[in-house]
């Protein structure tokens, strides 16, 4: 093959679709397109306009690396190295969980509660921030909000900081700190947070997980302990001491944990407790309030 190429992006997309489908991939055509977009640098209308362009040797090599990684079972999000979440295009790799639509609905519930407070300026903490998906979305979608992003994983925070760099002016309102849950927060913030939000680990060790999750995503971000409730227990117990009067707690939970989550919030003395569904109708977010 010469530098001008002898194969088109369309041919590569067709081959990839066939190989992915043969491997049992139900979204073969969509995933092939995503890999062509990543390797070619052309998206949207430019993708369609460039399908019959010839590919350079380097372009073929880039595409082949992406395809081979996907065929080994590596999640597409890690293969691409980025994934969309609400308004953001986030860098993701094996140091962090893959951002999911379920968590987008958690952000929606959190923003609704923040708006309900009607305060001209608000302070928010995202516990276990990972890639920064929740914290950065709140900062990007609401003005005059100071956001703290906490994670005990230095590797995860390296990803969050990389994503923070792409937030533009809104990045000045985000603080990233390393530590477990509330531990690294300045003591003067006790009783001042208008919103505590989190997507903590909530999977029990014996819960069945797809191989694409169990084999690739960071286990510490999935499994908190023997019951799957350990992180939720700690967050619910400590949140009232960090929330301002009338402040909200919004936490992502497993679909079988609604009753246990409500009981933990009740035991912590919180009010207006409810569990809200995700887009598929499954219980997904614990919402509770510190007494005004």
C-alpha positions in Angstrom: 0.0 0.0 0.0 1.3 3.4 -0.9 0.9 6.6 1.2 -2.3 7.5 -0.7 -3.9 4.3 0.2 -5.6 1.6 -1.8 -8.6 0.9 0.4 -11.5 3.2 1.3 -13.0 3.9 4.7 -16.2 2.4 3.4 -14.4 -0.9 2.7 -12.9 -0.9 6.2 -16.3 -0.1 7.8 -17.9 -3.0 5.9 -15.1 -5.4 6.9 -15.3 -4.4 10.5 -19.1 -4.7 10.5 -18.8 -8.3 9.2 -16.1 -9.3 11.7 -17.9 -7.7 14.7 -21.2 -9.4 13.7 -19.5 -12.7 13.3 -18.1 -12.3 16.8 -21.7 -11.9 18.1 -21.8 -8.1 18.4 -25.4 -6.8 18.1 -24.3 -3.3 17.3 -21.7 -4.1 14.7 -22.6 -1.5 12.1 -22.8 1.3 14.7 -19.5 0.3 16.4 -17.7 0.0 13.0 -18.8 3.6 12.2 -17.6 4.8 15.6 -14.2 3.3 14.9 -14.0 4.7 11.4 -14.8 8.2 12.9 -12.1 7.8 15.5 -9.5 6.6 13.1 -10.3 9.1 10.3 -11.2 12.1 12.5 -14.4 12.7 10.6 -17.7 12.7 12.3 -21.3 13.5 11.4 -21.7 14.8 7.8 -18.0 14.5 7.2 -18.1 10.8 8.0 -20.6 10.2 5.1 -18.7 12.6 2.8 -15.4 10.8 3.4 -16.5 7.2 3.2 -15.0 6.7 -0.3 -11.7 8.5 0.5 -8.7 6.3 0.3 -7.0 5.5 3.5 -3.3 6.1 4.2 -1.1 3.3 5.6 -1.2 5.0 9.0 -4.9 5.3 8.9 -5.3 1.6 8.2 -3.0 0.8 11.1 -4.9 3.0 13.5 -8.2 1.4 12.5 -6.9 -2.1 12.7 -5.6 -1.5 16.3 -9.1 -0.2 17.3 -10.8 -3.2 15.7 -8.5 -5.8 17.2 -9.0 -4.4 20.7 -12.7 -4.5 20.3 -12.6 -8.0 19.0 -10.8 -9.1 22.2 -13.9 -7.9 24.2 -12.6 -4.6 25.3 -15.5 -2.1 25.7 -15.9 0.2 22.8 -15.7 3.2 25.1 -12.2 2.2 26.2 -11.2 1.4 22.7 -12.2 4.9 21.5 -10.8 6.5 24.6 -13.7 8.8 25.0 -17.5 8.7 25.4 -20.4 11.2 25.4 -22.1 12.0 28.7 -24.9 14.6 28.6 -23.2 17.7 27.1 -19.7 16.4 27.5 -17.2 14.4 25.6 -15.3 12.6 28.3 -11.9 10.9 28.2 -12.3 7.3 29.5 -10.0 4.4 30.0 -9.7 1.4 32.4 -8.9 3.6 35.3 -12.6 4.7 35.5 -16.1 3.4 35.1 -17.7 3.9 31.7 -20.2 6.7 31.9 -23.7 5.3 31.5 -27.2 6.6 30.6 -28.4 5.5 34.1 -26.0 8.0 35.6 -27.2 10.7 33.3 -30.7 10.4 34.9 -29.0 10.7 38.3 -27.5 14.0 37.2 -31.0 15.1 36.0 -32.5 14.3 39.4 -29.6 16.2 41.1 -30.1 19.3 38.9 -33.8 19.3 39.6 -33.2 19.3 43.3 -30.6 22.0 43.0 -33.0 24.2 41.0 -35.7 23.6 43.6 -33.5 25.2 46.2 -33.6 28.5 44.2 -30.3 29.7 45.7 -28.3 32.2 43.6 -25.1 30.3 44.4 -24.7 26.7 45.5 -22.0 24.3 46.7 -22.0 20.7 45.5 -19.8 17.7 46.2 -19.6 14.6 43.9 -18.3 11.7 45.9 -16.4 9.0 44.0 -16.2 11.2 40.9 -14.3 8.8 38.7 -14.0 10.3 35.2 -15.7 13.5 36.6 -18.9 12.8 34.7 -21.3 14.0 37.4 -19.2 16.9 38.8 -18.3 18.3 35.4 -21.8 18.0 34.1 -23.2 20.0 37.0 -20.5 22.7 36.5 -21.2 22.8 32.8 -25.0 23.0 33.1 -25.4 25.4 36.0 -23.8 28.7 36.5 -22.7 30.0 39.9 -22.2 26.6 41.3 -19.0 25.6 43.1 -18.4 21.9 42.7 -16.0 19.6 44.7 -15.1 16.3 43.1 -13.7 13.6 45.4 -12.2 10.2 44.7 -9.8 8.0 46.6 -8.2 6.7 43.4 -5.3 8.8 42.2 -5.6 7.0 38.8 -9.2 8.0 38.5 -8.5 11.6 39.5 -5.9 11.8 36.7 -8.7 11.1 34.3 -11.0 13.6 36.0 -8.3 16.3 35.8 -7.8 15.6 32.1 -11.6 16.0 31.5 -11.6 19.1 33.7 -9.1 20.6 31.2 -11.7 20.4 28.5 -14.4 22.3 30.4 -13.2 25.8 29.6 -14.2 28.6 31.9 -16.4 26.4 33.9 -13.4 24.5 35.1 -12.5 27.4 37.5 -15.5 26.4 39.6 -14.4 22.8 40.2 -12.1 21.6 42.9 -10.7 18.0 42.7 -9.4 16.4 45.9 -8.1 12.9 46.7 -9.5 10.9 49.6 -12.3 8.6 50.7 -15.8 10.1 50.6 -16.0 13.2 52.8 -12.6 12.8 54.4 -10.5 15.2 52.2 -13.0 18.0 52.4 -12.1 21.1 54.4 -13.8 21.1 57.8 -15.2 24.6 57.2 -17.5 23.1 54.5 -19.5 21.1 57.1 -23.1 22.0 57.0 -22.6 24.1 53.8 -23.3 21.8 50.9 -26.5 22.3 49.0 -26.2 19.0 47.2 -24.3 15.8 47.9 -24.3 13.5 44.8 -22.6 10.2 44.1 -22.4 7.2 41.9 -20.7 4.9 44.5 -19.9 1.2 44.2 -23.0 -0.7 44.8 -22.5 -4.2 43.4 -22.2 -7.2 45.7 -19.5 -9.8 44.9 -21.9 -12.4 43.9 -24.1 -10.2 41.7 -23.9 -11.3 38.0 -22.2 -8.8 35.7 -21.6 -8.9 32.0 -18.1 -10.0 31.1 -17.5 -6.7 29.4 -18.0 -5.0 32.8 -16.5 -7.7 35.2 -13.3 -8.2 33.1 -12.5 -4.6 32.2 -13.9 -2.0 34.6 -12.2 -1.2 37.9 -13.5 -3.5 40.6 -13.0 -1.0 43.4 -15.5 1.3 41.6 -18.0 -1.5 41.3 -17.9 -3.6 44.5 -17.7 -1.8 48.0 -17.9 -4.9 50.1 -19.8 -8.1 50.9 -23.3 -6.7 50.7 -22.9 -4.0 48.0 -24.4 -1.4 50.5 -21.3 -0.4 52.3 -20.6 2.8 50.4 -24.3 3.8 50.5 -24.3 3.2 54.3 -21.3 5.5 54.8 -22.6 8.3 52.6 -26.1 8.3 54.1 -24.7 8.3 57.7 -22.4 11.3 57.0 -24.3 13.4 54.5 -26.6 15.2 57.1 -23.5 16.6 58.8 -22.2 18.1 55.5 -25.4 19.3 54.0 -26.8 22.7 54.6 -30.3 22.8 56.1 -32.7 21.8 53.4 -29.9 20.4 51.2 -30.3 17.4 49.1 -28.7 14.0 48.8 -28.9 12.2 45.4 -27.2 8.8 45.1 -27.2 6.2 42.3 -28.2 2.7 43.6 -28.7 -0.8 42.3 -32.1 -1.7 41.0 -32.8 -4.1 44.0 -31.6 -1.6 46.7 -34.5 0.8 46.9 -35.9 -0.4 50.2 -32.5 -0.6 51.9 -31.5 2.8 50.6 -34.7 4.4 51.9 -34.1 2.8 55.3 -30.6 4.1 55.5 -31.7 7.6 54.7 -34.5 7.4 57.2 -32.1 6.1 59.9 -29.9 9.2 59.2 -32.8 11.5 60.0 -33.4 12.6 56.5 -36.8 13.6 55.1 -38.6 13.7 51.7 -37.1 10.4 50.9 -37.9 8.7 47.6 -36.3 6.4 45.0 -36.6 7.5 41.4 -36.4 5.4 38.3 -34.0 5.5 35.4 -35.1 5.7 31.7 -35.8 2.0 31.7 -38.1 2.3 34.7 -35.7 0.6 37.1 -35.2 2.0 40.6 -31.9 4.0 40.2 -31.6 7.1 42.4 -32.1 7.6 46.2 -33.2 11.2 46.9 -33.4 12.5 50.4 -33.2 15.9 52.1 -31.7 17.3 55.3 -34.4 18.9 57.4 -34.7 22.6 56.6 
